[in-house]
């Protein structure tokens, strides 16, 4: 099948949405489909120093990327880019249009079989109307969402059919090189507790700050990710010698860091705003499906996670240690328990490895494609 994937992501960039798009295009191609990714030519925002975009994201060059014209005029840019994607789609003439760009998917659904993937509720009048109209179109197949919680939120606010919303949690790579590791800073004999992700408030860096001041013997904290300004802020606020920052690491190298940890932290708080979105009041903690959760599971590391209901759609007491997001004593107790009960902790990592096989990118793409044939 010939698939066109419409994305509004900045490629290459550090954003999680761009990682998701590249991984899914690879996964569709791995399942035997011919894939063309359409992305905006947002050259002003590209990550510097990227010579090979496929290598940067750690994906194979088994799909084509076409960059389309883009304008930065706020009012017109969505419609302008949708117009550009529709022109390109007509040239390609695919069997299926798939994408995370609502405007592009809306217009394509009038001429092509279309699936739209949503990672948040429709947060304004226009987007709600577009989804409602698209859902009534006979060529529109499904809305794919990343969690049951997000499905329920959309159903509460949208006049669309429940059976056309399909839950497909995010994923991880099918094959992980467990032997690929990096030499971490600090004491080589310490218990290595790691975190991968953004450093803005709500993602859990404040939990690590508090943990670093607790009486945890022979334990180092390793933090991978974050913008330079955030790293500078937290370095000034966390002055302990057992906390180490590594900055941004590209997707192709991230598993080497995770493999080097003994424990992986997923300390999402009850309020998490998307990067740069605090002013719009969008709290993603209710419906998020963090990529690092699946990467942690696939690495065979021990996971301590906040016990948020959306996280528990994937993690449970059999494959991880779940604690209250803002109760530091529970985080401390979990770390000490794992330190003293390594054999029991290993059992949870084995279960996580088993469970994550249902969440590989390739299996995710396969399930989505099976839906349109049902």
C-alpha positions as CSV (number, residue, x, y, z in Angstrom):
1,X,0.0,0.0,0.0
2,X,1.2,3.5,-0.8
3,X,0.9,5.7,2.3
4,X,1.4,9.5,2.6
5,X,2.2,10.6,6.1
6,X,1.4,14.3,6.8
7,X,3.4,15.9,9.5
8,X,3.7,19.4,10.8
9,X,6.8,18.5,12.8
10,X,10.1,20.3,12.5
11,X,12.5,17.7,11.0
12,X,15.2,17.6,12.2
13,X,14.6,18.9,15.7
14,X,14.7,17.8,19.4
15,X,10.9,17.5,19.7
16,X,9.2,14.3,20.8
17,X,6.6,14.7,18.0
18,X,9.3,14.6,15.3
19,X,10.7,11.4,16.9
20,X,7.3,9.8,16.9
21,X,6.7,10.7,13.2
22,X,10.0,9.3,12.0
23,X,9.6,6.1,14.0
24,X,6.1,5.6,12.6
25,X,7.1,6.1,9.0
26,X,9.9,3.6,9.5
27,X,7.4,1.2,11.1
28,X,4.9,1.5,8.2
29,X,7.7,0.8,5.8
30,X,8.9,-2.2,7.9
31,X,5.4,-3.6,7.4
32,X,5.9,-3.6,3.6
33,X,4.3,-0.3,2.7
34,X,5.6,2.5,0.4
35,X,5.8,5.6,2.6
36,X,6.3,9.2,1.8
37,X,6.6,11.7,4.7
38,X,5.5,15.3,4.0
39,X,7.0,17.8,6.4
40,X,7.1,21.6,6.4
41,X,10.3,23.3,5.3
42,X,10.7,25.1,8.7
43,X,14.4,25.7,8.0
44,X,14.7,28.5,10.6
45,X,14.0,26.0,13.4
46,X,16.1,23.0,12.2
47,X,18.5,21.4,14.6
48,X,22.0,22.5,13.7
49,X,24.7,20.1,12.5
50,X,22.5,17.3,11.3
51,X,24.0,15.8,8.1
52,X,21.9,12.7,7.9
53,X,18.3,13.1,9.2
54,X,17.7,9.4,9.2
55,X,20.8,8.7,11.3
56,X,19.9,11.5,13.7
57,X,16.6,9.9,14.6
58,X,18.1,6.3,14.6
59,X,15.8,5.1,11.8
60,X,16.5,3.3,8.5
61,X,16.2,5.1,5.2
62,X,13.3,3.0,4.1
63,X,10.9,5.9,3.4
64,X,11.0,9.2,1.5
65,X,10.9,12.7,3.0
66,X,9.6,15.6,1.0
67,X,9.8,19.1,2.4
68,X,7.0,21.5,1.5
69,X,6.7,25.3,1.5
70,X,5.8,26.8,4.8
71,X,4.9,30.4,5.9
72,X,5.2,31.8,9.4
73,X,2.1,34.0,9.2
74,X,0.1,32.8,12.2
75,X,-3.4,33.1,10.8
76,X,-2.7,31.6,7.4
77,X,0.0,29.0,8.0
78,X,-2.2,26.0,8.8
79,X,-4.4,26.4,5.7
80,X,-1.4,27.3,3.5
81,X,0.5,24.2,4.6
82,X,-2.6,22.0,4.2
83,X,-3.0,23.4,0.6
84,X,0.7,22.4,-0.1
85,X,0.2,18.9,1.3
86,X,-3.0,18.4,-0.8
87,X,-1.1,19.4,-4.0
88,X,1.7,16.9,-3.2
89,X,-0.8,14.2,-2.3
90,X,-2.5,14.6,-5.7
91,X,0.9,14.0,-7.4
92,X,1.6,10.9,-5.3
93,X,-1.9,9.5,-5.4
94,X,-1.7,7.3,-2.3
95,X,-3.9,4.5,-1.1
96,X,-4.0,6.0,2.3
97,X,-3.3,9.4,3.9
98,X,-2.1,9.2,7.5
99,X,-1.1,12.1,9.7
100,X,-0.9,14.3,12.8
101,X,-1.7,17.5,10.9
102,X,-5.4,18.1,11.4
103,X,-5.8,20.6,8.6
104,X,-4.0,18.4,6.0
105,X,-6.0,15.3,7.0
106,X,-9.3,17.2,6.9
107,X,-8.8,18.3,3.3
108,X,-7.4,15.0,2.1
109,X,-10.3,13.1,3.6
110,X,-12.6,14.4,0.9
111,X,-10.6,12.6,-1.8
112,X,-8.5,9.9,-0.1
113,X,-8.9,7.3,2.6
114,X,-7.6,9.1,5.7
115,X,-6.6,8.4,9.3
116,X,-5.8,11.3,11.7
117,X,-3.7,10.7,14.8
118,X,-4.4,13.0,17.8
119,X,-2.1,13.5,20.7
120,X,-4.3,16.0,22.6
121,X,-8.0,17.0,22.7
122,X,-9.2,19.5,20.1
123,X,-8.6,22.7,22.1
124,X,-10.3,25.4,20.0
125,X,-13.5,25.9,18.0
126,X,-12.0,25.4,14.6
127,X,-10.2,22.2,15.4
128,X,-13.3,20.7,17.0
129,X,-15.4,21.5,14.0
130,X,-12.8,20.1,11.6
131,X,-12.7,16.8,13.5
132,X,-16.5,16.6,13.7
133,X,-16.9,17.3,9.9
134,X,-14.1,14.9,9.0
135,X,-15.6,12.1,11.1
136,X,-18.8,12.3,9.1
137,X,-16.9,11.8,5.8
138,X,-17.2,8.3,4.3
139,X,-13.5,8.3,3.3
140,X,-12.4,9.1,6.8
141,X,-11.4,5.8,8.5
142,X,-10.3,6.4,12.1
143,X,-9.0,8.8,14.7
144,X,-6.0,7.2,16.4
145,X,-5.2,8.4,20.0
146,X,-2.4,7.6,22.4
147,X,-4.4,6.6,25.5
148,X,-7.8,5.6,26.7
149,X,-7.9,8.7,28.8
150,X,-7.5,10.9,25.6
151,X,-10.2,8.9,23.9
152,X,-12.6,9.6,26.7
153,X,-11.7,13.3,26.7
154,X,-12.4,13.6,23.0
155,X,-15.7,11.8,23.2
156,X,-16.8,14.2,26.0
157,X,-16.1,17.2,23.9
158,X,-16.8,16.0,20.3
159,X,-19.8,14.7,18.4
160,X,-18.1,11.7,16.9
161,X,-18.6,8.0,16.9
162,X,-16.9,6.0,19.7
163,X,-16.0,3.1,17.4
164,X,-14.0,5.4,15.1
165,X,-11.6,6.3,17.8
166,X,-8.8,3.8,18.2
167,X,-6.3,3.7,21.1
168,X,-2.7,3.0,20.1
169,X,-0.2,3.8,22.8
170,X,3.2,5.1,21.8
171,X,6.0,2.6,21.3
172,X,9.7,1.6,21.4
173,X,12.2,0.1,19.0
174,X,11.8,-3.6,18.5
175,X,15.5,-4.4,18.8
176,X,17.6,-2.8,21.6
177,X,21.4,-3.2,21.8
178,X,21.7,-3.9,25.5
179,X,25.5,-4.0,25.4
180,X,25.7,-0.4,24.1
181,X,26.5,1.8,27.1
182,X,28.2,5.0,28.0
183,X,30.6,5.8,30.8
184,X,28.6,7.8,33.3
185,X,30.0,10.5,35.6
186,X,30.4,10.0,39.3
187,X,31.2,7.0,41.5
188,X,31.6,3.8,39.4
189,X,30.3,1.7,42.3
190,X,27.2,3.8,43.0
191,X,23.6,2.9,42.2
192,X,22.9,4.8,39.0
193,X,19.4,6.4,39.0
194,X,18.6,8.0,35.7
195,X,16.1,10.3,34.0
196,X,15.6,11.1,30.3
197,X,13.4,14.0,29.2
198,X,12.6,17.7,29.4
199,X,13.4,19.7,32.5
200,X,10.5,22.1,32.7
201,X,8.3,21.8,35.8
202,X,5.8,19.0,35.8
203,X,8.0,16.5,34.1
204,X,9.5,15.6,37.4
205,X,12.9,17.3,37.7
206,X,11.6,18.8,41.0
207,X,11.3,15.3,42.4
208,X,14.9,14.5,41.5
209,X,15.9,17.8,43.2
210,X,14.3,16.7,46.4
211,X,15.7,13.2,46.2
212,X,19.2,14.5,45.8
213,X,18.9,16.0,49.3
214,X,17.6,12.8,50.9
215,X,19.9,10.5,52.8
216,X,20.4,8.0,50.0
217,X,23.8,6.4,50.4
218,X,26.0,5.6,47.4
219,X,23.5,6.8,44.8
220,X,24.1,9.1,41.9
221,X,21.4,10.8,39.7
222,X,22.0,11.1,36.0
223,X,19.8,13.6,34.0
224,X,19.7,13.4,30.2
225,X,18.0,16.0,28.2
226,X,16.7,19.6,28.6
227,X,17.4,22.9,27.0
228,X,20.6,24.8,27.9
229,X,18.6,27.4,29.9
230,X,16.8,24.7,31.9
231,X,20.1,22.9,32.6
232,X,21.7,26.1,33.8
233,X,18.7,26.8,36.1
234,X,18.7,23.4,37.7
235,X,22.5,23.2,38.1
236,X,22.2,26.5,40.1
237,X,19.4,25.0,42.2
238,X,20.8,21.5,42.7
239,X,24.2,21.9,44.1
240,X,24.8,18.4,45.2
241,X,27.8,16.4,44.0
242,X,25.7,13.3,43.2
243,X,23.7,14.9,40.4
244,X,25.0,14.9,36.9
245,X,23.6,16.6,33.8
246,X,24.4,15.4,30.2
247,X,22.3,17.8,28.1
248,X,20.6,16.8,24.9
249,X,21.3,13.4,23.4
250,X,20.1,12.5,19.9
251,X,17.7,9.6,19.5
252,X,20.3,7.4,17.9
253,X,22.3,7.5,21.2
254,X,19.7,7.7,23.9
255,X,19.4,3.9,24.5
256,X,23.2,3.8,25.4
257,X,22.5,6.1,28.3
258,X,19.4,4.3,29.5
259,X,21.3,1.0,29.3
260,X,23.8,2.5,31.7
261,X,21.2,3.2,34.4
262,X,20.3,0.8,37.2
263,X,17.0,2.6,37.8
264,X,14.9,4.8,35.4
265,X,12.6,7.5,36.8
266,X,9.3,8.5,35.3
267,X,8.3,11.2,37.8
268,X,5.5,13.0,35.9
269,X,3.4,15.3,38.1
270,X,-0.3,15.8,38.2
271,X,0.1,19.0,36.2
272,X,2.4,18.9,33.1
273,X,2.2,21.6,30.5
274,X,3.6,21.0,27.0
275,X,6.8,22.9,26.2
276,X,6.0,26.6,25.7
277,X,2.3,26.0,26.3
278,X,1.8,27.1,29.9
279,X,-0.2,30.1,28.9
280,X,-2.8,28.1,27.1
281,X,-3.5,26.0,30.1
282,X,-3.1,22.6,28.4
283,X,-2.3,20.0,31.0
284,X,-1.1,16.9,29.3
285,X,-0.7,14.8,32.4
286,X,-4.3,13.4,32.0
287,X,-3.7,11.8,28.7
288,X,0.1,11.7,27.8
289,X,1.8,8.6,26.6
290,X,5.5,9.3,27.3
291,X,8.0,7.9,24.7
292,X,10.6,7.4,27.4
293,X,8.2,5.0,29.3
294,X,8.4,2.5,26.5
295,X,12.1,3.1,26.0
296,X,12.7,2.4,29.7
297,X,10.7,-0.8,29.4
298,X,12.6,-2.0,26.3
299,X,15.9,-1.4,27.9
300,X,15.4,-3.9,30.7
301,X,16.0,-1.3,33.4
302,X,14.1,-1.1,36.7
303,X,11.4,1.6,36.5
304,X,10.0,3.8,39.3
305,X,7.0,5.8,38.0
306,X,4.3,8.1,39.2
307,X,1.1,6.2,39.7
308,X,-1.0,8.5,37.4
309,X,-4.0,6.7,35.9
310,X,-2.9,7.3,32.3
311,X,0.5,5.8,33.1
312,X,-1.2,2.8,34.6
313,X,-2.7,2.0,31.2
314,X,0.8,0.6,30.5
315,X,2.7,0.3,33.7
316,X,1.5,-1.8,36.7
317,X,2.9,-3.4,39.9
318,X,4.1,-6.4,37.9
319,X,6.4,-4.5,35.6
320,X,7.4,-1.4,37.6
321,X,7.3,0.3,41.0
322,X,4.5,2.8,41.2
323,X,4.5,5.7,43.7
324,X,2.6,8.9,44.4
325,X,4.0,11.6,42.2
326,X,4.5,14.2,44.9
327,X,5.3,11.9,47.9
328,X,9.1,12.0,48.2
329,X,9.1,9.4,51.0
330,X,7.6,6.8,48.6
331,X,10.3,7.6,46.0
332,X,13.0,7.2,48.6
333,X,11.5,3.9,49.9
334,X,11.2,2.6,46.4
335,X,14.9,3.3,45.6
336,X,16.1,1.8,48.9
337,X,13.9,-1.3,48.3
338,X,15.3,-1.9,44.9
339,X,18.8,-1.4,46.2
340,X,18.2,-4.1,48.8
341,X,16.1,-6.5,46.7
342,X,17.8,-6.7,43.3
343,X,16.5,-10.2,42.5
344,X,12.8,-9.1,43.0
345,X,13.5,-6.0,40.9
346,X,14.8,-8.1,38.0
347,X,11.5,-9.9,37.9
348,X,9.8,-6.7,37.1
349,X,12.2,-5.8,34.4
350,X,11.6,-9.2,32.7
351,X,7.8,-8.5,32.8
352,X,8.4,-5.0,31.4
353,X,10.4,-6.5,28.5
354,X,7.7,-9.0,27.9
355,X,4.9,-6.3,28.0
356,X,6.7,-3.8,25.7
357,X,6.6,-6.3,22.8
358,X,3.0,-5.3,22.4
359,X,4.1,-1.7,22.1
360,X,6.8,-1.8,19.4
361,X,6.5,0.7,16.6
362,X,6.2,-2.0,14.1
363,X,3.4,-3.7,16.0
364,X,1.7,-0.4,16.5
365,X,1.8,0.4,12.7
366,X,0.5,-3.1,11.9
367,X,-2.5,-2.8,14.3
368,X,-3.4,0.5,12.8
369,X,-3.3,-0.8,9.3
370,X,-5.4,-3.9,10.3
371,X,-8.2,-1.5,11.5
372,X,-8.9,-0.1,8.1
373,X,-9.5,-3.6,6.7
374,X,-12.0,-4.5,9.5
